[in-house]
Amino acid sequence: MPIIFSKSSFISCIVGLKDIQKGTLLGAFLLARIAEIKYFRVNIVACIFSLLILVFVKNDMVNLICIGAVGFFASSVL
């Protein structure tokens, strides 16, 4: 018997995931549609860019966003 998800149950399932699980799920989805090496390079460059911003910017909100971005890009590479 196939499992059928409605749009709202799928969204609530995604919202209930932890951040690293969301990044991994999105990473797997994108990796199925993009060449592996190109996907890896984009994630590493974005992660390095976020780290550089984190090092040189002293704003608390920007730092929190960069920490989240580094976590997201690193979890997408898994």
Secondary structure as UniProt FT lines:
FT   HELIX           7..15
FT   HELIX           19..31
FT   TURN            32..33
FT   HELIX           36..56
FT   HELIX           60..77
//
